[in-house]
Amino acid sequence: MERTNFAAYDTDDLWRKDRDHYIHPWTNFATFKDRGSEVMAEAEGVYVYNSDGDRFIDGIGGLWCVNIGYGRDEMAEAIADQARRICYYSTFTNLTTPPAAELAAKLAEIAPANLNHVFYGTGGSMANDTAIRIIHFYFNRLGKPAKKKIIARVDGYHGSTYLAMSMTGVAFDHQGFDLAPGLVHHIPSPNPYRRAQGMSVDAFRDEKVADLENKILELGPENVACFIAEPIMGAGGVIVPPPGYHKRTAEVCRKYGVITISDEVVTGFGRVGHFFASEPVFDFAPDIITAAKGITSGYVPLSATLLSDEIYDVISVPQAKGALFTHGFTYSGHPVSCAAGLKNIEIIEREDICGHVREVGPYFEQRLATLLDLPIVGDVRGKGFMLCVENVADKETKALFDPGVDIGGRIARHCQARGVIVRPVAHLNVLSPPLILERGHIDTIVETLRESITAAQDDLVREGLWKG
Ligand SMILES: Cc1ncc(COP(=O)(O)O)c(C=O)c1O
């Protein structure tokens, strides 16, 4: 295949068709009908190209997912080969395919100790919905039907199905939509940057752990099924909790018989230097891990809900003679997706991509931290290849710009004009590039961000939106 044939694209035609017929996720309809969408047409390594042939460093890995980078021939071949052998077959009731079986065993091998059982889906939201349905089934089977409530966190993001969005704790994402009533209860975000002035990080951690215990006691442990948390919050602002937070919250959950779900949809598959972050980075062993995105590096959709032996042992006892475990999707264990998952893990292991992130990640963190001398950069945070810049109107008070200023969007547009894509999330700019990024790319990203933040500051002063 000719990799870069930009003559094949009629940008205006694509732009119009897209604007007139495609309802995009997370669309700002105030601007969409005028601006439409940029058409991203080709990609290679850490670069993406729009349909006019302009090249960008992809600072966001598609959407936290293209971990091994773009344009891998061996991935394309694994996908095509599987599509030719058997493109699809049901895995309902006593049927399987070779890649579904092989990948399940491989996931059990790379997951923390007793997470030996895999349920497949096609995205992170589905993985989290599956976790909740299975936990409810589990407590029903144990004769504890009241144990149904879910504790989640403000700033947590768990997806966009009805249930996953109900667990999501980003108020901005809830506007105008409905949520599952009474099921999910949110506790405060463990964001150290926003802790009370003068409070130590340790005291802040203790307070956030106590928030969980207090919530369990308030709801009644006999009513609380699970606690869901991302090891590092992603879409809610790349929030790394204080040291010891996850270990301590897991202990609280164990004390009250509350199941822990570690949502590793973003942190999984190398983003912070390990296949899964929970145990090696945060020193806790969840009962369930949910994974998606990097599990195939975004080449095709796939998700996994990994369950402990203890949970499996309960849910796998038949309810009655002939009764089924009635959860599942047509595309659970899709053979093409599973073949891509196997090839993806093979590449990550062969090229020691986790090792690369552990080696280069600290450089990325240090280089990004140099932006803290800019007047509007209030915080730079994250870990490995999952980082973020928080822009504020006043560094002293940490006050935010008015949302209408769209500071994150302004900076992202300046970056894009300079050949780097960063993701605006409200007042933040998020980075989650392919994990094969080298130091030279990191230097370019950081220099581009510096120029772009400075340009945005100048714009705001010129427009009378900020005093400088
Ligand atoms: C932590 C986390 N969980 C779940 C999801 C939902 O995944 P999906 O969009 O594949 O449904 C996301 C998506 O960004 C996520 O970041």
The ligand as an SDF file (V2000), in Angstrom:
LIG
                    3D

 16 16  0  0  0  0  0  0  0  0999 V2000
  -10.2040    5.3170   32.6200 C   0  0  0  0  0  0  0  0  0  0  0  0
  -11.2160    5.0840   31.5410 C   0  0  0  0  0  0  0  0  0  0  0  0
  -12.1500    4.1670   31.7140 N   0  0  0  0  0  0  0  0  0  0  0  0
  -13.0810    3.9080   30.7780 C   0  0  0  0  0  0  0  0  0  0  0  0
  -13.0920    4.6060   29.5970 C   0  0  0  0  0  0  0  0  0  0  0  0
  -14.1410    4.3170   28.5680 C   0  0  0  0  0  0  0  0  0  0  0  0
  -13.5870    3.6580   27.5090 O   0  0  0  0  0  0  0  0  0  0  0  0
  -14.3480    3.6270   26.0770 P   0  0  0  0  0  0  0  0  0  0  0  0
  -14.3740    5.0340   25.5890 O   0  0  0  0  0  0  0  0  0  0  0  0
  -13.5020    2.7030   25.2870 O   0  0  0  0  0  0  0  0  0  0  0  0
  -15.7000    3.0790   26.3220 O   0  0  0  0  0  0  0  0  0  0  0  0
  -12.1230    5.5760   29.3630 C   0  0  0  0  0  0  0  0  0  0  0  0
  -12.0970    6.3300   28.0980 C   0  0  0  0  0  0  0  0  0  0  0  0
  -11.3810    7.2650   27.9180 O   0  0  0  0  0  0  0  0  0  0  0  0
  -11.1700    5.8360   30.3630 C   0  0  0  0  0  0  0  0  0  0  0  0
  -10.2500    6.7900   30.2000 O   0  0  0  0  0  0  0  0  0  0  0  0
  1  2  1  0
  2  3  1  0
  2 15  2  0
  3  4  2  0
  4  5  1  0
  5  6  1  0
  5 12  2  0
  6  7  1  0
  7  8  1  0
  8  9  2  0
  8 10  1  0
  8 11  1  0
 12 13  1  0
 12 15  1  0
 13 14  2  0
 15 16  1  0
M  END
$$$$
